[in-house]
Every structure is written in C-alpha cells, then in structure tokens.
Amino acid sequence: MSATAVYRRPPSAPAEIDPWLLWPATFLLAFGLVMVYSSSIAIAEGNRFTGNQANYFLVRHAIFLFIGTIAASIAFQIPLRWWRDMAPWLFLAGIVLLLLVLVPAIGREVNGARRWIPLGPINLQPSELMKLFVVLYAASYTTRKLEAMGSFVRAFLPLAVVMSLVAVLLILEPDFGALVVILAIAIGILFLGGLNMRLIILLLLVLIPVGAAMILSSPYRRDRIFGFMNPWEDPFGKGYQLSHALIAFGRGEWFGVGLGASVEKLFYLPEAHTDFLLAVIAEELGFVGVTVVVLCFALIVQRAFAIGRQAHLLDRLYGALVAQGIAIWFGLQSFINMGVNMGLLPTKGLTLPLMSFGGSGILANCLALAILMRVDYENRQLMRGGGA
C-alpha cells in the first residue's frame, strides 16, 4: 500500500445545511442589528415616545431577532409536507388579518396608513406575513393544478380571484409596495409552475395600465414619481427623502465616514433605520459596505434558486416552487429598497429584508429562511438515500 493511500483522509460528509446560504443570511441579520442601532441613536434620544433612550430601537430589534431565531428554529424542524397541507389555512389567516387591520377599533393608523394591529408592546404588520403565506399558498396551488396550467378557467382564474381580494385589502391600507411584491411572487410561481405564457402576458397587459392609473390618480404617489425624476427641483418637499439619501451616498465615497459618524441620520434622513438603512450604510461604510450587502443578497437569492432547481430535479415540485418563490421575494424587495435608496426607483415604503427595523418583517424573513433551509435539508436527505 502506498504512503498516499495510507495518509489519505476520508471524504467528509456533506453539510446538513448549505453554508453559502446560512452564513450570508446570518451576517445580514447581525450587521442589520449594528446598523439599526447606528442609524437610530439620534431619533431615539430625541423622541419622548422612546423615553429618550438611545438604545430603544437596538433593544427592540434584538428582541425581534431573538423571537425570529426561535421561530425559525422551530419552523426548520417541521416537514415541508406540513407547510404544503397548511398553506391554504395560513393564506386564509393572512386574509383575515388584512381585514382586521382595516377595522378602526383594531387596526392602528400611522401617517395616514392603517397597516398595523397593536399587540401590547408590539405591532403586527399582516402584509409582511402575507408575503410568506402567498409563497406557501401559490406553490401549493400550482402543485395541485399542475395538469391544468394551460387552462384559463381551471388554473389562472381561481388564484386571480383570491389575489384580487388581497390586492383590494392592501390598496385600502394603503400598502402599494407590499402589493407589488406579493403579486410578483404569485405571478412568478405560476410562471415557474408552467402557466401558459399567453396568460402571463395578458395579466401584465392588464396590471401595467391599472398600476399606472393608481399612481396617477393618487396625489402622494404622483408626487413621489415626479420627486424621483428630479429630487433637486423640490429638495425640501417631495424630493426631500431622495435628496438626503443621495447626499448620504455621496458623502460615503469609497470607504465611508466611519461607523456611527453619519450626519444624515441626525434628523435629516427620515426613516433612516427602516426604509433608508442602506443610505446610512453607504454614508458610514461607503461603496465597500454597500457592495458587501449587495453581494450577500445576491448570494442568498442565487442559492435559493439553486435549491429550488435541485428540488425540481428530485421531483419535489412543491419544495422547488417554495424555494424559488422566496428567491423572488427577497430578490425583488431588496432590489426595490436598494433602488429607492440609490435614486434608481421612486420612493416606496419597502424595508430591506433581514436588516431593517421591524418585528413583523424580521419574523417573516426568519421563517422564510428556515423553510428554505428545510427544502435544502430534505433535498440532501433524499440524495443520501433517506426519506424527506
């Protein structure tokens, strides 16, 4: 026996979880905690609602992360078939929550929008959970209707009816950003499930003019479009948020002004710890910091699509559609948020997944990651010859 054969190390067993998915997601969650604290110190100290406590948002975000991590740990233990069986009931629960949020005695209104249900010290935002429920339900629906995906009446129409109900409820809040993401998830899953391409084109031909009409008929949406086209025309009015976000990006240059040294977060940039967190990252950590965040999101989306592809090759269609639906969700929402922060898209109230402050969003994102990892885990178990 040769020396090479004697000292050859046995091949290591494949990991139970994809490290290229786990570690970027963990990094974004941890980095988000740091940046939420950095971006919220000034507003927390200067607000009587927070008790003038500088660490108010840090503590709450840490609690949200803890709850999200515990919920994700539990969700990962649940077989995917359970999520498939429960998907219609979870979707129905989401519709009930969207209805409840519109009830004046139940829903909470902030800045003209009624999107939250107060639950003691926290607020539940049903539209965030609905993104996850739509992924699970649309994947379940497509799997059940697989043989009829070319039919308008049998495959497209039933889902279109229930999604129209969801759309009406979101418009009444109003939450146009969540509506765009949810519709994109549903359409994307139908497309990946084999829906007739002519129906997809027909749907888009209907949705595009309807969306344009909604924007033009709403003064505040119309102002956001015009403000986006030239924010410097009215930098103290409709272009205020975008102009200060662009200033933050400009000040950051390559390596930023230093962690905690942002000026724009000092009451200049509204919603710095939620919608415009990336602008603070750009100012404090520069182009390098933003690039790291973009690459992490790109890696998560790529791995989600790859996991879905692997599930499809293993004839696990539901898992494939769930993984790819989560990829569409994270990819589109992060792209819109980044585009808004960089001035590439009109201002829209969508947070940065995994990072921005918000309990409902963090909970939904952690659950989605856990379910995605469960799809990957069951793929690996099946490839080892075990049961899924």
C-alpha positions as CSV (number, residue, x, y, z in Angstrom):
1,M,0.0,0.0,0.0
2,S,1.4,3.4,-1.0
3,A,2.0,6.2,1.5
4,T,-0.5,8.3,-0.3
5,A,-3.2,5.7,0.3
6,V,-2.2,5.3,4.0
7,Y,-2.5,9.0,4.8
8,R,-5.4,9.9,2.5
9,R,-8.1,11.5,4.6
10,P,-11.6,10.1,4.3
11,P,-14.0,12.3,2.4
12,S,-16.1,14.4,4.7
13,A,-19.8,14.0,4.8
14,P,-21.9,16.8,3.0
15,A,-23.1,19.5,5.3
16,E,-26.7,19.3,6.5
17,I,-27.3,22.9,5.6
18,D,-25.9,25.0,2.7
19,P,-23.2,27.2,4.3
20,W,-23.4,29.6,1.4
21,L,-27.0,30.3,2.4
22,L,-26.6,30.2,6.2
23,W,-23.6,32.5,6.6
24,P,-24.6,35.4,4.3
25,A,-28.1,35.4,6.0
26,T,-26.5,35.3,9.5
27,F,-24.2,38.1,8.5
28,L,-27.0,40.3,7.2
29,L,-29.1,39.7,10.4
30,A,-26.2,40.6,12.7
31,F,-25.0,43.5,10.6
32,G,-28.6,44.8,10.4
33,L,-28.6,44.9,14.2
34,V,-25.5,47.0,14.3
35,M,-26.7,49.4,11.6
36,V,-30.2,49.7,13.1
37,Y,-28.5,50.9,16.3
38,S,-26.2,53.2,14.5
39,S,-28.9,54.8,12.4
40,S,-31.5,55.2,15.2
41,I,-29.5,56.6,18.1
42,A,-30.3,60.3,17.3
43,I,-34.0,59.7,16.8
44,A,-34.3,57.5,19.9
45,E,-32.6,60.1,22.1
46,G,-34.7,63.0,20.8
47,N,-38.1,61.3,20.9
48,R,-40.3,61.3,24.0
49,F,-42.1,58.2,22.7
50,T,-38.9,56.2,23.2
51,G,-38.3,57.7,26.6
52,N,-35.2,59.5,25.2
53,Q,-33.3,56.2,25.4
54,A,-30.5,55.9,22.8
55,N,-30.7,52.1,22.8
56,Y,-34.5,51.9,22.4
57,F,-34.5,50.6,18.8
58,L,-31.4,48.4,19.5
59,V,-33.2,46.6,22.3
60,R,-36.4,46.1,20.4
61,H,-34.6,44.9,17.3
62,A,-32.6,42.5,19.3
63,I,-35.8,41.1,20.8
64,F,-37.3,40.8,17.3
65,L,-34.2,38.9,16.2
66,F,-34.4,36.6,19.2
67,I,-38.1,35.8,18.5
68,G,-37.4,35.4,14.8
69,T,-34.5,33.0,15.5
70,I,-36.6,30.9,17.9
71,A,-39.5,30.8,15.4
72,A,-37.1,29.8,12.6
73,S,-35.5,27.0,14.7
74,I,-39.0,25.6,15.3
75,A,-40.1,26.1,11.6
76,F,-36.9,24.2,10.4
77,Q,-38.0,21.1,12.3
78,I,-41.4,21.0,10.6
79,P,-41.5,18.8,7.4
80,L,-42.3,20.6,4.2
81,R,-45.4,18.5,3.6
82,W,-46.9,20.1,6.7
83,W,-46.4,23.6,5.2
84,R,-48.0,22.3,2.0
85,D,-51.1,20.9,3.8
86,M,-51.4,24.1,6.0
87,A,-50.8,26.6,3.2
88,P,-54.5,27.3,2.4
89,W,-55.3,27.8,6.0
90,L,-52.3,30.1,6.5
91,F,-53.3,32.1,3.5
92,L,-56.9,32.4,4.8
93,A,-55.5,33.5,8.2
94,G,-53.5,36.2,6.3
95,I,-56.7,37.5,4.6
96,V,-58.4,37.6,8.0
97,L,-55.5,39.7,9.4
98,L,-55.7,42.0,6.4
99,L,-59.4,42.5,7.1
100,L,-58.9,43.1,10.8
101,V,-56.2,45.8,10.2
102,L,-58.9,47.9,8.4
103,V,-61.3,47.8,11.4
104,P,-60.9,51.2,13.1
105,A,-61.2,49.7,16.6
106,I,-58.4,47.1,15.8
107,G,-56.0,48.5,13.2
108,R,-53.5,51.2,14.1
109,E,-53.1,54.2,11.7
110,V,-49.8,56.0,11.3
111,N,-49.2,58.8,8.8
112,G,-52.5,58.1,7.0
113,A,-51.8,54.3,6.6
114,R,-53.6,51.6,8.5
115,R,-51.2,48.7,8.4
116,W,-50.7,47.5,12.0
117,I,-52.5,45.6,14.6
118,P,-51.4,46.6,18.2
119,L,-50.5,43.6,20.3
120,G,-49.4,45.1,23.6
121,P,-45.9,46.5,23.3
122,I,-45.5,45.4,19.7
123,N,-47.4,45.9,16.4
124,L,-48.2,43.2,14.0
125,Q,-48.0,44.1,10.3
126,P,-50.1,41.5,8.4
127,S,-48.8,42.4,5.0
128,E,-45.3,41.2,5.9
129,L,-46.6,37.7,7.0
130,M,-48.8,37.7,3.9
131,K,-45.7,37.6,1.7
132,L,-44.7,34.3,3.2
133,F,-48.3,32.9,3.2
134,V,-48.5,33.8,-0.6
135,V,-45.3,31.9,-1.3
136,L,-46.6,28.8,0.5
137,Y,-50.1,29.0,-0.9
138,A,-49.2,29.8,-4.6
139,A,-46.7,26.9,-4.5
140,S,-49.4,24.6,-3.1
141,Y,-52.0,25.8,-5.6
142,T,-49.6,25.4,-8.6
143,T,-48.7,21.9,-7.5
144,R,-52.3,20.8,-7.2
145,K,-53.2,22.4,-10.6
146,L,-50.1,21.2,-12.4
147,E,-52.0,19.3,-15.1
148,A,-54.3,22.2,-15.8
149,M,-51.8,25.0,-16.0
150,G,-52.6,25.8,-19.6
151,S,-56.3,26.5,-18.7
152,F,-57.5,30.0,-18.0
153,V,-60.6,28.8,-16.1
154,R,-59.1,25.9,-14.1
155,A,-55.7,27.2,-13.3
156,F,-55.5,31.0,-13.6
157,L,-58.9,32.3,-12.7
158,P,-59.3,30.9,-9.2
159,L,-56.0,32.2,-8.0
160,A,-56.6,35.5,-9.7
161,V,-59.8,36.0,-7.8
162,V,-58.3,35.4,-4.4
163,M,-55.3,37.5,-5.2
164,S,-57.6,40.3,-6.3
165,L,-59.2,40.2,-2.9
166,V,-55.7,40.5,-1.3
167,A,-54.9,43.4,-3.7
168,V,-58.0,45.3,-2.7
169,L,-57.3,44.9,1.0
170,L,-53.7,46.1,0.5
171,I,-54.8,49.1,-1.5
172,L,-57.3,50.1,1.2
173,E,-54.5,50.2,3.8
174,P,-52.8,51.5,1.6
175,D,-49.6,49.4,1.1
176,F,-48.7,49.6,-2.6
177,G,-45.2,48.3,-2.0
178,A,-46.3,45.1,-0.4
179,L,-48.9,44.7,-3.2
180,V,-46.2,44.8,-5.9
181,V,-44.1,42.2,-4.1
182,I,-47.0,39.9,-3.3
183,L,-48.3,40.0,-6.9
184,A,-44.8,39.4,-8.3
185,I,-44.4,36.3,-6.0
186,A,-47.7,34.9,-7.2
187,I,-47.1,35.6,-10.9
188,G,-43.5,34.3,-10.6
189,I,-44.6,31.0,-9.0
190,L,-47.3,30.5,-11.6
191,F,-44.8,31.1,-14.4
192,L,-42.3,28.7,-12.9
193,G,-45.1,26.2,-12.5
194,G,-45.8,26.2,-16.2
195,L,-48.7,28.6,-16.6
196,N,-49.4,29.4,-20.2
197,M,-47.2,32.3,-21.3
198,R,-50.1,34.0,-23.1
199,L,-51.9,34.2,-19.8
200,I,-48.9,35.8,-18.2
201,I,-48.7,38.4,-21.0
202,L,-52.4,39.1,-20.8
203,L,-52.1,39.6,-17.0
204,L,-49.2,42.0,-17.4
205,L,-51.2,43.9,-20.1
206,V,-53.9,44.4,-17.5
207,L,-51.8,45.1,-14.4
208,I,-49.5,47.7,-16.0
209,P,-52.2,50.2,-17.0
210,V,-54.1,49.6,-13.7
211,G,-50.9,50.3,-11.8
212,A,-50.3,53.4,-13.8
213,A,-53.9,54.6,-13.2
214,M,-53.5,54.0,-9.5
215,I,-50.3,56.1,-9.4
216,L,-51.7,59.0,-11.5
217,S,-55.0,59.1,-9.5
218,S,-53.2,59.4,-6.2
219,P,-51.6,62.8,-5.4
220,Y,-49.0,61.4,-3.0
221,R,-48.0,58.6,-5.4
222,R,-47.8,61.0,-8.2
223,D,-45.6,63.4,-6.2
224,R,-43.3,60.5,-5.4
225,I,-42.9,59.8,-9.2
226,F,-42.2,63.4,-10.0
227,G,-39.9,63.8,-7.0
228,F,-37.9,60.8,-8.1
229,M,-37.5,62.2,-11.6
230,N,-35.9,65.4,-10.3
231,P,-35.5,65.4,-6.5
232,W,-33.4,68.7,-6.5
233,E,-36.4,70.6,-8.0
234,D,-38.1,70.5,-4.6
235,P,-35.4,69.2,-2.1
236,F,-37.4,70.4,0.9
237,G,-40.7,68.9,-0.3
238,K,-41.5,65.9,-2.5
239,G,-37.8,65.3,-3.2
240,Y,-36.7,65.5,0.5
241,Q,-36.1,61.8,1.2
242,L,-34.4,61.0,-2.0
243,S,-32.1,64.1,-2.0
244,H,-30.9,63.3,1.5
245,A,-30.3,59.6,0.6
246,L,-28.2,60.8,-2.4
247,I,-26.3,63.1,-0.1
248,A,-25.6,60.2,2.2
249,F,-24.3,58.1,-0.7
250,G,-22.1,61.0,-1.9
251,R,-20.6,61.6,1.5
252,G,-19.7,57.9,1.9
253,E,-17.5,57.7,-1.2
254,W,-15.3,54.5,-1.2
255,F,-14.9,53.6,2.4
256,G,-17.4,55.8,4.3
257,V,-17.0,58.4,7.0
258,G,-16.8,55.7,9.7
259,L,-19.3,53.6,11.7
260,G,-21.6,55.8,13.7
261,A,-20.3,59.0,12.1
262,S,-23.3,59.6,9.7
263,V,-24.7,63.1,9.6
264,E,-27.8,62.3,7.5
265,K,-29.2,60.1,10.3
266,L,-29.3,63.2,12.6
267,F,-32.9,64.0,11.8
268,Y,-32.2,64.8,8.1
269,L,-33.0,61.4,6.6
270,P,-36.5,60.2,7.5
271,E,-36.9,56.5,8.4
272,A,-33.2,56.0,8.5
273,H,-33.5,52.8,10.5
274,T,-36.2,51.3,8.3
275,D,-36.7,52.3,4.6
276,F,-33.3,54.1,4.2
277,L,-31.0,51.9,6.2
278,L,-28.8,51.3,3.1
279,A,-28.2,55.1,2.7
280,V,-26.8,55.2,6.3
281,I,-24.6,52.1,5.4
282,A,-23.4,54.0,2.3
283,E,-22.5,57.1,4.3
284,E,-20.7,55.3,7.1
285,L,-19.1,52.4,5.3
286,G,-19.0,53.7,1.7
287,F,-19.1,51.8,-1.6
288,V,-17.3,48.9,0.0
289,G,-20.0,48.4,2.7
290,V,-22.8,48.7,0.2
291,T,-21.1,46.2,-2.1
292,V,-20.8,43.6,0.7
293,V,-24.5,43.9,1.4
294,V,-25.5,43.6,-2.3
295,L,-23.2,40.5,-2.7
296,C,-24.8,38.8,0.3
297,F,-28.3,39.3,-1.0
298,A,-27.2,38.2,-4.5
299,L,-25.7,35.0,-2.9
300,I,-28.8,34.3,-0.9
301,V,-31.1,34.7,-4.0
302,Q,-28.7,32.5,-6.1
303,R,-28.7,29.8,-3.5
304,A,-32.5,29.9,-3.2
305,F,-32.9,29.4,-6.9
306,A,-30.2,26.6,-6.9
307,I,-32.1,24.8,-4.0
308,G,-35.3,25.1,-6.0
309,R,-33.6,23.7,-9.1
310,Q,-32.2,20.8,-7.1
311,A,-35.7,20.1,-5.6
312,H,-37.1,20.1,-9.1
313,L,-34.5,17.6,-10.3
314,L,-35.6,15.4,-7.4
315,D,-39.3,15.6,-8.4
316,R,-40.1,17.7,-5.4
317,L,-42.2,20.4,-7.1
318,Y,-43.7,22.0,-4.1
319,G,-40.2,22.5,-2.5
320,A,-38.9,23.8,-5.7
321,L,-41.6,26.4,-6.1
322,V,-41.4,27.5,-2.4
323,A,-37.6,28.0,-2.7
324,Q,-37.9,29.9,-5.9
325,G,-40.8,32.0,-4.5
326,I,-38.7,33.0,-1.6
327,A,-35.9,33.9,-4.0
328,I,-38.3,36.1,-5.9
329,W,-39.5,37.8,-2.7
330,F,-36.0,38.5,-1.3
331,G,-34.6,39.4,-4.6
332,L,-37.3,41.8,-5.7
333,Q,-37.8,43.5,-2.3
334,S,-34.1,44.1,-1.7
335,F,-33.7,45.3,-5.3
336,I,-36.6,47.8,-4.8
337,N,-35.3,49.1,-1.5
338,M,-31.8,49.5,-2.9
339,G,-33.1,51.1,-6.0
340,V,-35.1,53.6,-3.9
341,N,-32.0,54.4,-1.7
342,M,-29.8,55.0,-4.8
343,G,-32.4,57.1,-6.7
344,L,-32.9,54.4,-9.3
345,L,-36.6,53.9,-8.4
346,P,-39.4,56.1,-7.0
347,T,-39.6,56.3,-3.2
348,K,-41.6,53.3,-1.9
349,G,-42.1,52.1,1.7
350,L,-40.4,48.8,1.5
351,T,-37.8,47.7,4.0
352,L,-34.5,46.0,3.4
353,P,-35.1,42.2,4.2
354,L,-33.2,40.7,7.1
355,M,-31.8,44.1,8.1
356,S,-34.3,46.9,8.5
357,F,-36.1,47.6,11.8
358,G,-39.5,45.9,12.1
359,G,-40.7,43.0,14.1
360,S,-43.1,41.5,11.6
361,G,-40.6,41.8,8.7
362,I,-37.8,40.1,10.7
363,L,-40.2,37.3,11.8
364,A,-41.4,36.7,8.3
365,N,-37.9,36.8,6.9
366,C,-36.5,34.3,9.5
367,L,-39.4,31.9,8.9
368,A,-38.8,32.1,5.2
369,L,-35.1,31.3,5.6
370,A,-36.0,28.4,7.9
371,I,-38.4,26.9,5.3
372,L,-35.8,27.5,2.5
373,M,-33.2,25.6,4.6
374,R,-35.8,22.9,5.3
375,V,-36.2,22.4,1.5
376,D,-32.4,22.2,1.1
377,Y,-32.2,19.8,4.1
378,E,-34.8,17.5,2.6
379,N,-33.1,17.6,-0.7
380,R,-29.8,16.5,0.9
381,Q,-31.6,13.7,2.9
382,L,-33.1,12.4,-0.3
383,M,-29.8,12.5,-2.2
384,R,-28.3,10.4,0.7
385,G,-30.9,7.8,0.1
386,G,-33.1,8.7,3.2
387,G,-36.6,9.9,3.4
388,A,-37.6,13.6,3.0
